[in-house]
Amino acid sequence: MSTALVTGATAGIGLSFAHALAERGHDVVLVARDRARLENVSDELQAKYGVGTEILVADLTDRAETGKVAERVADRARPVDLLVNNAGYSLKGSFLRHDVTEEEANFDVLCRAVMVLSHAAGNAMRDRGHGAIVNVSSVASFITSGTYSANKSYVTVFTEGLAAELKGSGVTATVLCPGFTHTEFHQRADVDMSSIPEFMWLDADRLVRDCLDDVSKGRVVSVPSPQYKAIVAALRVVPRSLVRRQGGSVHRPRK
């Protein structure tokens, strides 16, 4: 039986990954900050799917704790066959209004942890000749809406480069780029999303299933749903000056 490790596994897309992987027969290593929530998810997966679970309590803003997760990913005696770098959050408001320490912590979770864990997984998996890495990015990575877009752009481009480096090794790297998704993500960020039409919202379970299908096909970029595939295709060819103009309006200072 193979083992998957999922960061941010107690809510939203990460929780959907945990359930989808357990349903497919993977043992699951669950990583998040809240032990109680981790234990609840662990118990649920064991009871519902009969798989083995392991919990790792880790705050990915802390380098030492991220290092412990990397050690687990790289453990050759207990191999991780599929890594899902999902943990993340968004800061409300514009870059210059935030304390820089907030931005640094956000960068550590969205970018540094992805790099560190992908490095650990990529080396361990390449030595074994098989495995898969999934990094959760966003359609926001193709626009210029503050540091969230910048951080997610790093994840997208980083994963594309990693996939090229791993080509022919038996290991794949896939970046998932969802749009608006029904999770607690926006509530936690205290962002009002009421203006977004319903047809633009995705179901987390469905997009995770579609992503895992793309992983099995060796696809590098996974964009769920026809509407977001069309949006990303357009953003790749639209002049960047237009993209910047739209992105700049999102963070225009309040009067």
Salt bridges, closest charged atoms under 4 A:
GLU44 OE2 - HIS19 NE2 3.66
GLU54 OE2 - ARG72 NE 3.14
GLU54 OE2 - ARG78 NH1 3.45
ASP75 OD2 - ARG78 NE 2.97
ASP81 OD1 - HIS130 ND1 3.84
GLU103 OE2 - HIS98 ND1 2.67
ASP127 OD2 - ARG76 NH2 2.44
GLU184 OE1 - ARG37 NH2 3.65
GLU184 OE2 - ARG188 NH1 3.79
ASP190 OD2 - LYS92 NZ 3.30
GLU198 OE2 - HIS182 NE2 3.05
ASP210 OD2 - ARG206 NE 3.29
ASP213 OD1 - ARG24 NH2 3.63
ASP214 OD1 - ARG219 NH1 2.82
